[in-house]
Amino acid sequence: MEALKRQASLHGRSAEAEHRSILERALKAGRETFRTRAASLRDQTRGRIVGESADLIREDRDSR
């Protein structure tokens, strides 16, 4: 907690505002990673899966 307060003081904000800032940066980084991974997966599967997912699920279910 003391380290957070020191860091907040260096940035000229409250400990709560510093905590919020740290969380926002961490969550934004995760979002970009997700977007990058999702784009890669779309590229890898492009053309392999066609049609509505509901139709594919129904077809699979009916085949059992």
Summary of the structure (lengths in Angstrom):
residues: 64
radius of gyration: 22.4
end to end distance: 57.4
largest distance: 64.2
contacts: 116
relative contact order: 0.07
helix: 80%
strand: 0%
